[in-house]
């Protein structure tokens, strides 16, 4: 029969072995404060999209999300769309210079339909903006996978 001390030692050993193989949600490509889903294709409207999930504050119990949309007619850009306000609010330049890839639209230029936003409304690309609704200034993580690429961390769906 195992003594109480031996049982505790075996339990600690088992926990240690399991933790060696466990990875955090953030290391797995999802979870943490912010992450992107895998890319999907919307066949009736002919575009690829991913969801950008974020927590405005670290302690938020649930995630909010925005859509990131890539149109075949403009493969250089990924447009950020807020489903709550139903407006496009900026775009990410997949071919831009690292650290200067995001064009944040002025409030007056944000529209429900992308075709209602003139090209001239997009300012010169700059650094990624802060996580939406956050107060701590942490920047949005840039997109790592292009539409149609095999994602690095999550299963790809079409």
N, C-alpha and C positions, 0 to 999 in steps of 0.2 A: 504494500500500500504506500502511495506517495505521500510524503509529508507536505505540509502547507508551504514550506519554503521551496521545495522542489516544484510544486505546482506553479508557484509564482515565477520561478526561474524559467520553466517551460513556456509559460504564457508570454513572458517578456521576450524570449527567444523567437517565438512564433510571430509576435507583433513586429519584431525587428526584421525578420525575413520577409514578411509581407510588405513592409514599408520600403524595402529595397527595390521592389518591383512596381510600386505605386508611383504615379505621376500626378501632378496637379492638373486641374481642368485647363489652366492657362498654358501649361507645357503641352497639353494634348491639342492645343489650337482652339479651345473654346473655354468659356468660363472666365474667371478673373473679372476685372473691371470692364473690359471691352473685348469684342471679338467679331469676326465675320463668319457667316455661314458659308457653306459651299455654294458655288454658282449653279443656277438653274436657268432653264430656257423657257420663255413664255412664247409658245408658237403662234398664238392668234395675234399677237402684237409684234412679233419678231424682235425680241430683245432678250439679253441675258440679265439676270439680276442676282444679287446677294443681299442678305440682310446684315446691317451693322448693328450689333447688340451692344448696349452700354448701360452703365449705372451712373447717374449724375453724381451720386455720392457713393463712396465705397460701401457704406452700410445699407444701401438700398436693398430691400428684400427681393426685388424682381428687376428684370431688365426691361428697358425701353428699346425700341429699334427704329431705324430708318432704312429705306431701300437704297441700294446703290445699283444704278441701271446703266447698262452698256448697249448702245444701239449700233448695229452693223454699219450704218451710214456715217457714224462718227467713232470709229474704233479706238481713237487716241484717248477718248475721255470716258470717265465713269461719273455719272451725275448722281448727286445725293438728293433724295426725295424724302420729305417728312410726311408720313401718312396722316398724322394728326392734323397738321395745318393744310395738307394737300398742296404742298408747294415744293418746287425744286429750290434748293438754297445754295448750291455750289457744285463744283466739279473738280475731279482729280485728273491730272494730266499724266497718263501712263508713260509718256515719253519725255516728261519734264526732268529738270535737274533736281536731284535729291535735295530735299529741304525747301524747294520752291516749286511745289506741284499743285497747290490747291488755290482755286479761285472762289472766294466767298462772295456771294451776291449781296448787294445792299438790300435792305428790307423792301424798298420800293420796287426792286427788280425781280423779286421772287414771285413765281407764277405757278399755276396749276398745270399748264401745258408748256412743255419745253419750247415748242415752236413760237410761243408768245414772248420768249426772252431773246432779244437781239444779241448777236455775238458781241457787240460793243459793250453790253452790260457786264460781261465777265472781266474782272480786273486782272492785271498781271498776276501770274501764280506766285504764291508766297508759302510760308510754312503752314502745316496743318492747323486748323482751328481747334479750339478747346472742345472737349466732350460736350455735347448739347446739354444745356441746363445745369452745367457744373459751375462751381464757384472757385475751384482750386486751380484752374488754368492748365490742367493736364491735357495734352494734345491728343487728338484722335490718332490712332495708329494707322499708318497708310495701308492700303490694300497690297497684299503680297502676291496674290495670284491674279492673272489676267483672265477674262472670260474665255472659256474654251480650254484653258490650261488644266492639266491635272492638278488638283490642289495638293498642298504639301501635308495636310493634316487630317482632312475630312473626306468622306466619300463624295465623289462627283456625281451629280444627278442632272439629267436632261429632261 
